[in-house]
Amino acid sequence: MAETDLNLVLYGRHVSQRLARWAANDRVTLVDGDFQDQARLQAALVGTDWSI
């Protein structure tokens, strides 16, 4: 993370468990969700450059 100043939103099944080492990083947001749940995915992207 030292090579960029970007913030990341990481979305997927069990992301908070699989990527727990990044949970304390203030530039990383972990969102557990299913890609079939379009409403949750869209909510996770609000405020990002990829907002729908």
mmCIF file of the N, C-alpha and C atoms, coordinates in Angstrom:
data_MODEL
# 
_entry.id   MODEL 
# 
loop_
_atom_site.group_PDB 
_atom_site.id 
_atom_site.type_symbol 
_atom_site.label_atom_id 
_atom_site.label_alt_id 
_atom_site.label_comp_id 
_atom_site.label_asym_id 
_atom_site.label_entity_id 
_atom_site.label_seq_id 
_atom_site.pdbx_PDB_ins_code 
_atom_site.Cartn_x 
_atom_site.Cartn_y 
_atom_site.Cartn_z 
_atom_site.occupancy 
_atom_site.B_iso_or_equiv 
_atom_site.pdbx_formal_charge 
_atom_site.auth_seq_id 
_atom_site.auth_comp_id 
_atom_site.auth_asym_id 
_atom_site.auth_atom_id 
_atom_site.pdbx_PDB_model_num 
ATOM 1   N N  . MET A 1 1  ? 0.812   -1.197  0.000   1.00 0.00 ? 1  MET A N  1 
ATOM 2   C CA . MET A 1 1  ? 0.000   0.000   0.000   1.00 0.00 ? 1  MET A CA 1 
ATOM 3   C C  . MET A 1 1  ? 0.856   1.262   0.000   1.00 0.00 ? 1  MET A C  1 
ATOM 4   N N  . ALA A 1 2  ? 2.133   1.138   0.158   1.00 0.00 ? 2  ALA A N  1 
ATOM 5   C CA . ALA A 1 2  ? 2.999   2.301   0.190   1.00 0.00 ? 2  ALA A CA 1 
ATOM 6   C C  . ALA A 1 2  ? 3.200   2.889   -1.198  1.00 0.00 ? 2  ALA A C  1 
ATOM 7   N N  . GLU A 1 3  ? 2.782   2.195   -2.249  1.00 0.00 ? 3  GLU A N  1 
ATOM 8   C CA . GLU A 1 3  ? 3.035   2.645   -3.608  1.00 0.00 ? 3  GLU A CA 1 
ATOM 9   C C  . GLU A 1 3  ? 1.904   3.480   -4.204  1.00 0.00 ? 3  GLU A C  1 
ATOM 10  N N  . THR A 1 4  ? 0.820   3.648   -3.497  1.00 0.00 ? 4  THR A N  1 
ATOM 11  C CA . THR A 1 4  ? -0.312  4.395   -4.006  1.00 0.00 ? 4  THR A CA 1 
ATOM 12  C C  . THR A 1 4  ? -0.999  5.152   -2.882  1.00 0.00 ? 4  THR A C  1 
ATOM 13  N N  . ASP A 1 5  ? -1.780  6.156   -3.246  1.00 0.00 ? 5  ASP A N  1 
ATOM 14  C CA . ASP A 1 5  ? -2.566  6.861   -2.241  1.00 0.00 ? 5  ASP A CA 1 
ATOM 15  C C  . ASP A 1 5  ? -4.059  6.586   -2.434  1.00 0.00 ? 5  ASP A C  1 
ATOM 16  N N  . LEU A 1 6  ? -4.383  5.554   -3.203  1.00 0.00 ? 6  LEU A N  1 
ATOM 17  C CA . LEU A 1 6  ? -5.771  5.197   -3.469  1.00 0.00 ? 6  LEU A CA 1 
ATOM 18  C C  . LEU A 1 6  ? -6.412  4.497   -2.279  1.00 0.00 ? 6  LEU A C  1 
ATOM 19  N N  . ASN A 1 7  ? -7.725  4.632   -2.175  1.00 0.00 ? 7  ASN A N  1 
ATOM 20  C CA . ASN A 1 7  ? -8.511  3.876   -1.210  1.00 0.00 ? 7  ASN A CA 1 
ATOM 21  C C  . ASN A 1 7  ? -9.142  2.707   -1.940  1.00 0.00 ? 7  ASN A C  1 
ATOM 22  N N  . LEU A 1 8  ? -9.270  1.577   -1.273  1.00 0.00 ? 8  LEU A N  1 
ATOM 23  C CA . LEU A 1 8  ? -9.806  0.371   -1.889  1.00 0.00 ? 8  LEU A CA 1 
ATOM 24  C C  . LEU A 1 8  ? -11.082 -0.075  -1.200  1.00 0.00 ? 8  LEU A C  1 
ATOM 25  N N  . VAL A 1 9  ? -12.037 -0.527  -1.998  1.00 0.00 ? 9  VAL A N  1 
ATOM 26  C CA . VAL A 1 9  ? -13.216 -1.216  -1.492  1.00 0.00 ? 9  VAL A CA 1 
ATOM 27  C C  . VAL A 1 9  ? -13.118 -2.629  -2.036  1.00 0.00 ? 9  VAL A C  1 
ATOM 28  N N  . LEU A 1 10 ? -12.967 -3.596  -1.138  1.00 0.00 ? 10 LEU A N  1 
ATOM 29  C CA . LEU A 1 10 ? -12.833 -4.996  -1.527  1.00 0.00 ? 10 LEU A CA 1 
ATOM 30  C C  . LEU A 1 10 ? -14.123 -5.709  -1.148  1.00 0.00 ? 10 LEU A C  1 
ATOM 31  N N  . TYR A 1 11 ? -14.779 -6.276  -2.136  1.00 0.00 ? 11 TYR A N  1 
ATOM 32  C CA . TYR A 1 11 ? -16.113 -6.859  -1.970  1.00 0.00 ? 11 TYR A CA 1 
ATOM 33  C C  . TYR A 1 11 ? -16.076 -8.319  -2.401  1.00 0.00 ? 11 TYR A C  1 
ATOM 34  N N  . GLY A 1 12 ? -16.704 -9.177  -1.636  1.00 0.00 ? 12 GLY A N  1 
ATOM 35  C CA . GLY A 1 12 ? -16.793 -10.577 -2.016  1.00 0.00 ? 12 GLY A CA 1 
ATOM 36  C C  . GLY A 1 12 ? -17.254 -11.435 -0.851  1.00 0.00 ? 12 GLY A C  1 
ATOM 37  N N  . ARG A 1 13 ? -17.382 -12.704 -1.134  1.00 0.00 ? 13 ARG A N  1 
ATOM 38  C CA . ARG A 1 13 ? -17.807 -13.650 -0.093  1.00 0.00 ? 13 ARG A CA 1 
ATOM 39  C C  . ARG A 1 13 ? -16.704 -13.811 0.952   1.00 0.00 ? 13 ARG A C  1 
ATOM 40  N N  . HIS A 1 14 ? -17.085 -13.631 2.199   1.00 0.00 ? 14 HIS A N  1 
ATOM 41  C CA . HIS A 1 14 ? -16.181 -13.834 3.334   1.00 0.00 ? 14 HIS A CA 1 
ATOM 42  C C  . HIS A 1 14 ? -14.895 -13.005 3.232   1.00 0.00 ? 14 HIS A C  1 
ATOM 43  N N  . VAL A 1 15 ? -14.994 -11.836 2.619   1.00 0.00 ? 15 VAL A N  1 
ATOM 44  C CA . VAL A 1 15 ? -13.821 -10.971 2.447   1.00 0.00 ? 15 VAL A CA 1 
ATOM 45  C C  . VAL A 1 15 ? -13.217 -10.587 3.794   1.00 0.00 ? 15 VAL A C  1 
ATOM 46  N N  . SER A 1 16 ? -14.055 -10.276 4.757   1.00 0.00 ? 16 SER A N  1 
ATOM 47  C CA . SER A 1 16 ? -13.511 -9.835  6.048   1.00 0.00 ? 16 SER A CA 1 
ATOM 48  C C  . SER A 1 16 ? -12.732 -10.943 6.745   1.00 0.00 ? 16 SER A C  1 
ATOM 49  N N  . GLN A 1 17 ? -13.039 -12.199 6.443   1.00 0.00 ? 17 GLN A N  1 
ATOM 50  C CA . GLN A 1 17 ? -12.271 -13.307 7.010   1.00 0.00 ? 17 GLN A CA 1 
ATOM 51  C C  . GLN A 1 17 ? -11.017 -13.571 6.178   1.00 0.00 ? 17 GLN A C  1 
ATOM 52  N N  . ARG A 1 18 ? -11.193 -13.624 4.857   1.00 0.00 ? 18 ARG A N  1 
ATOM 53  C CA . ARG A 1 18 ? -10.076 -13.969 3.982   1.00 0.00 ? 18 ARG A CA 1 
ATOM 54  C C  . ARG A 1 18 ? -9.010  -12.886 3.929   1.00 0.00 ? 18 ARG A C  1 
ATOM 55  N N  . LEU A 1 19 ? -9.409  -11.633 4.072   1.00 0.00 ? 19 LEU A N  1 
ATOM 56  C CA . LEU A 1 19 ? -8.455  -10.522 3.975   1.00 0.00 ? 19 LEU A CA 1 
ATOM 57  C C  . LEU A 1 19 ? -8.365  -9.740  5.287   1.00 0.00 ? 19 LEU A C  1 
ATOM 58  N N  . ALA A 1 20 ? -8.527  -10.431 6.385   1.00 0.00 ? 20 ALA A N  1 
ATOM 59  C CA . ALA A 1 20 ? -8.542  -9.796  7.712   1.00 0.00 ? 20 ALA A CA 1 
ATOM 60  C C  . ALA A 1 20 ? -7.295  -8.956  7.981   1.00 0.00 ? 20 ALA A C  1 
ATOM 61  N N  . ARG A 1 21 ? -6.169  -9.330  7.398   1.00 0.00 ? 21 ARG A N  1 
ATOM 62  C CA . ARG A 1 21 ? -4.936  -8.567  7.659   1.00 0.00 ? 21 ARG A CA 1 
ATOM 63  C C  . ARG A 1 21 ? -5.038  -7.128  7.161   1.00 0.00 ? 21 ARG A C  1 
ATOM 64  N N  . TRP A 1 22 ? -5.982  -6.835  6.262   1.00 0.00 ? 22 TRP A N  1 
ATOM 65  C CA . TRP A 1 22 ? -6.148  -5.475  5.739   1.00 0.00 ? 22 TRP A CA 1 
ATOM 66  C C  . TRP A 1 22 ? -7.203  -4.672  6.497   1.00 0.00 ? 22 TRP A C  1 
ATOM 67  N N  . ALA A 1 23 ? -7.920  -5.300  7.411   1.00 0.00 ? 23 ALA A N  1 
ATOM 68  C CA . ALA A 1 23 ? -9.031  -4.645  8.116   1.00 0.00 ? 23 ALA A CA 1 
ATOM 69  C C  . ALA A 1 23 ? -8.594  -3.406  8.894   1.00 0.00 ? 23 ALA A C  1 
ATOM 70  N N  . ALA A 1 24 ? -7.398  -3.395  9.425   1.00 0.00 ? 24 ALA A N  1 
ATOM 71  C CA . ALA A 1 24 ? -6.925  -2.258  10.222  1.00 0.00 ? 24 ALA A CA 1 
ATOM 72  C C  . ALA A 1 24 ? -6.411  -1.103  9.363   1.00 0.00 ? 24 ALA A C  1 
ATOM 73  N N  . ASN A 1 25 ? -6.265  -1.319  8.069   1.00 0.00 ? 25 ASN A N  1 
ATOM 74  C CA . ASN A 1 25 ? -5.754  -0.288  7.173   1.00 0.00 ? 25 ASN A CA 1 
ATOM 75  C C  . ASN A 1 25 ? -6.864  0.718   6.885   1.00 0.00 ? 25 ASN A C  1 
ATOM 76  N N  . ASP A 1 26 ? -6.607  1.999   7.150   1.00 0.00 ? 26 ASP A N  1 
ATOM 77  C CA . ASP A 1 26 ? -7.649  3.015   6.971   1.00 0.00 ? 26 ASP A CA 1 
ATOM 78  C C  . ASP A 1 26 ? -7.957  3.319   5.509   1.00 0.00 ? 26 ASP A C  1 
ATOM 79  N N  . ARG A 1 27 ? -7.188  2.774   4.583   1.00 0.00 ? 27 ARG A N  1 
ATOM 80  C CA . ARG A 1 27 ? -7.458  2.992   3.152   1.00 0.00 ? 27 ARG A CA 1 
ATOM 81  C C  . ARG A 1 27 ? -8.148  1.795   2.510   1.00 0.00 ? 27 ARG A C  1 
ATOM 82  N N  . VAL A 1 28 ? -8.475  0.786   3.303   1.00 0.00 ? 28 VAL A N  1 
ATOM 83  C CA . VAL A 1 28 ? -9.115  -0.421  2.785   1.00 0.00 ? 28 VAL A CA 1 
ATOM 84  C C  . VAL A 1 28 ? -10.451 -0.621  3.484   1.00 0.00 ? 28 VAL A C  1 
ATOM 85  N N  . THR A 1 29 ? -11.497 -0.807  2.693   1.00 0.00 ? 29 THR A N  1 
ATOM 86  C CA . THR A 1 29 ? -12.818 -1.135  3.209   1.00 0.00 ? 29 THR A CA 1 
ATOM 87  C C  . THR A 1 29 ? -13.173 -2.532  2.733   1.00 0.00 ? 29 THR A C  1 
ATOM 88  N N  . LEU A 1 30 ? -13.459 -3.419  3.679   1.00 0.00 ? 30 LEU A N  1 
ATOM 89  C CA . LEU A 1 30 ? -13.838 -4.785  3.356   1.00 0.00 ? 30 LEU A CA 1 
ATOM 90  C C  . LEU A 1 30 ? -15.359 -4.908  3.462   1.00 0.00 ? 30 LEU A C  1 
ATOM 91  N N  . VAL A 1 31 ? -15.987 -5.431  2.416   1.00 0.00 ? 31 VAL A N  1 
ATOM 92  C CA . VAL A 1 31 ? -17.438 -5.590  2.400   1.00 0.00 ? 31 VAL A CA 1 
ATOM 93  C C  . VAL A 1 31 ? -17.765 -7.033  2.048   1.00 0.00 ? 31 VAL A C  1 
ATOM 94  N N  . ASP A 1 32 ? -18.375 -7.738  2.999   1.00 0.00 ? 32 ASP A N  1 
ATOM 95  C CA . ASP A 1 32 ? -18.821 -9.102  2.734   1.00 0.00 ? 32 ASP A CA 1 
ATOM 96  C C  . ASP A 1 32 ? -20.119 -9.055  1.942   1.00 0.00 ? 32 ASP A C  1 
ATOM 97  N N  . GLY A 1 33 ? -20.169 -9.808  0.861   1.00 0.00 ? 33 GLY A N  1 
ATOM 98  C CA . GLY A 1 33 ? -21.389 -9.833  0.068   1.00 0.00 ? 33 GLY A CA 1 
ATOM 99  C C  . GLY A 1 33 ? -21.316 -10.833 -1.053  1.00 0.00 ? 33 GLY A C  1 
ATOM 100 N N  . ASP A 1 34 ? -22.435 -11.037 -1.653  1.00 0.00 ? 34 ASP A N  1 
ATOM 101 C CA . ASP A 1 34 ? -22.599 -11.960 -2.771  1.00 0.00 ? 34 ASP A CA 1 
ATOM 102 C C  . ASP A 1 34 ? -22.792 -11.106 -4.025  1.00 0.00 ? 34 ASP A C  1 
ATOM 103 N N  . PHE A 1 35 ? -22.125 -11.452 -5.093  1.00 0.00 ? 35 PHE A N  1 
ATOM 104 C CA . PHE A 1 35 ? -22.248 -10.656 -6.319  1.00 0.00 ? 35 PHE A CA 1 
ATOM 105 C C  . PHE A 1 35 ? -23.638 -10.755 -6.938  1.00 0.00 ? 35 PHE A C  1 
ATOM 106 N N  . GLN A 1 36 ? -24.447 -11.697 -6.491  1.00 0.00 ? 36 GLN A N  1 
ATOM 107 C CA . GLN A 1 36 ? -25.836 -11.788 -6.948  1.00 0.00 ? 36 GLN A CA 1 
ATOM 108 C C  . GLN A 1 36 ? -26.700 -10.724 -6.275  1.00 0.00 ? 36 GLN A C  1 
ATOM 109 N N  . ASP A 1 37 ? -26.245 -10.177 -5.155  1.00 0.00 ? 37 ASP A N  1 
ATOM 110 C CA . ASP A 1 37 ? -26.985 -9.155  -4.410  1.00 0.00 ? 37 ASP A CA 1 
ATOM 111 C C  . ASP A 1 37 ? -26.600 -7.779  -4.955  1.00 0.00 ? 37 ASP A C  1 
ATOM 112 N N  . GLN A 1 38 ? -27.253 -7.389  -6.029  1.00 0.00 ? 38 GLN A N  1 
ATOM 113 C CA . GLN A 1 38 ? -26.913 -6.143  -6.717  1.00 0.00 ? 38 GLN A CA 1 
ATOM 114 C C  . GLN A 1 38 ? -27.079 -4.911  -5.830  1.00 0.00 ? 38 GLN A C  1 
ATOM 115 N N  . ALA A 1 39 ? -28.089 -4.909  -4.980  1.00 0.00 ? 39 ALA A N  1 
ATOM 116 C CA . ALA A 1 39 ? -28.321 -3.745  -4.115  1.00 0.00 ? 39 ALA A CA 1 
ATOM 117 C C  . ALA A 1 39 ? -27.162 -3.554  -3.141  1.00 0.00 ? 39 ALA A C  1 
ATOM 118 N N  . ARG A 1 40 ? -26.675 -4.645  -2.556  1.00 0.00 ? 40 ARG A N  1 
ATOM 119 C CA . ARG A 1 40 ? -25.547 -4.545  -1.611  1.00 0.00 ? 40 ARG A CA 1 
ATOM 120 C C  . ARG A 1 40 ? -24.275 -4.136  -2.337  1.00 0.00 ? 40 ARG A C  1 
ATOM 121 N N  . LEU A 1 41 ? -24.071 -4.674  -3.520  1.00 0.00 ? 41 LEU A N  1 
ATOM 122 C CA . LEU A 1 41 ? -22.890 -4.312  -4.306  1.00 0.00 ? 41 LEU A CA 1 
ATOM 123 C C  . LEU A 1 41 ? -22.925 -2.832  -4.673  1.00 0.00 ? 41 LEU A C  1 
ATOM 124 N N  . GLN A 1 42 ? -24.070 -2.356  -5.127  1.00 0.00 ? 42 GLN A N  1 
ATOM 125 C CA . GLN A 1 42 ? -24.187 -0.938  -5.473  1.00 0.00 ? 42 GLN A CA 1 
ATOM 126 C C  . GLN A 1 42 ? -23.975 -0.057  -4.248  1.00 0.00 ? 42 GLN A C  1 
ATOM 127 N N  . ALA A 1 43 ? -24.504 -0.474  -3.098  1.00 0.00 ? 43 ALA A N  1 
ATOM 128 C CA . ALA A 1 43 ? -24.321 0.304   -1.871  1.00 0.00 ? 43 ALA A CA 1 
ATOM 129 C C  . ALA A 1 43 ? -22.848 0.366   -1.475  1.00 0.00 ? 43 ALA A C  1 
ATOM 130 N N  . ALA A 1 44 ? -22.113 -0.714  -1.710  1.00 0.00 ? 44 ALA A N  1 
ATOM 131 C CA . ALA A 1 44 ? -20.689 -0.746  -1.374  1.00 0.00 ? 44 ALA A CA 1 
ATOM 132 C C  . ALA A 1 44 ? -19.889 0.204   -2.257  1.00 0.00 ? 44 ALA A C  1 
ATOM 133 N N  . LEU A 1 45 ? -20.397 0.494   -3.447  1.00 0.00 ? 45 LEU A N  1 
ATOM 134 C CA . LEU A 1 45 ? -19.670 1.342   -4.390  1.00 0.00 ? 45 LEU A CA 1 
ATOM 135 C C  . LEU A 1 45 ? -20.018 2.822   -4.304  1.00 0.00 ? 45 LEU A C  1 
ATOM 136 N N  . VAL A 1 46 ? -21.007 3.168   -3.496  1.00 0.00 ? 46 VAL A N  1 
ATOM 137 C CA . VAL A 1 46 ? -21.394 4.571   -3.348  1.00 0.00 ? 46 VAL A CA 1 
ATOM 138 C C  . VAL A 1 46 ? -20.188 5.379   -2.846  1.00 0.00 ? 46 VAL A C  1 
ATOM 139 N N  . GLY A 1 47 ? -19.905 6.462   -3.530  1.00 0.00 ? 47 GLY A N  1 
ATOM 140 C CA . GLY A 1 47 ? -18.803 7.330   -3.133  1.00 0.00 ? 47 GLY A CA 1 
ATOM 141 C C  . GLY A 1 47 ? -17.469 6.954   -3.751  1.00 0.00 ? 47 GLY A C  1 
ATOM 142 N N  . THR A 1 48 ? -17.442 5.905   -4.548  1.00 0.00 ? 48 THR A N  1 
ATOM 143 C CA . THR A 1 48 ? -16.204 5.509   -5.219  1.00 0.00 ? 48 THR A CA 1 
ATOM 144 C C  . THR A 1 48 ? -16.210 6.041   -6.650  1.00 0.00 ? 48 THR A C  1 
ATOM 145 N N  . ASP A 1 49 ? -15.116 5.910   -7.331  1.00 0.00 ? 49 ASP A N  1 
ATOM 146 C CA . ASP A 1 49 ? -15.051 6.321   -8.723  1.00 0.00 ? 49 ASP A CA 1 
ATOM 147 C C  . ASP A 1 49 ? -15.878 5.423   -9.627  1.00 0.00 ? 49 ASP A C  1 
ATOM 148 N N  . TRP A 1 50 ? -16.305 4.270   -9.111  1.00 0.00 ? 50 TRP A N  1 
ATOM 149 C CA . TRP A 1 50 ? -17.097 3.315   -9.885  1.00 0.00 ? 50 TRP A CA 1 
ATOM 150 C C  . TRP A 1 50 ? -18.549 3.293   -9.461  1.00 0.00 ? 50 TRP A C  1 
ATOM 151 N N  . SER A 1 51 ? -19.032 4.375   -8.862  1.00 0.00 ? 51 SER A N  1 
ATOM 152 C CA . SER A 1 51 ? -20.424 4.429   -8.427  1.00 0.00 ? 51 SER A CA 1 
ATOM 153 C C  . SER A 1 51 ? -21.359 4.174   -9.593  1.00 0.00 ? 51 SER A C  1 
ATOM 154 N N  . ILE A 1 52 ? -22.400 3.443   -9.311  1.00 0.00 ? 52 ILE A N  1 
ATOM 155 C CA . ILE A 1 52 ? -23.385 3.104   -10.350 1.00 0.00 ? 52 ILE A CA 1 
ATOM 156 C C  . ILE A 1 52 ? -24.563 4.060   -10.242 1.00 0.00 ? 52 ILE A C  1 
# 
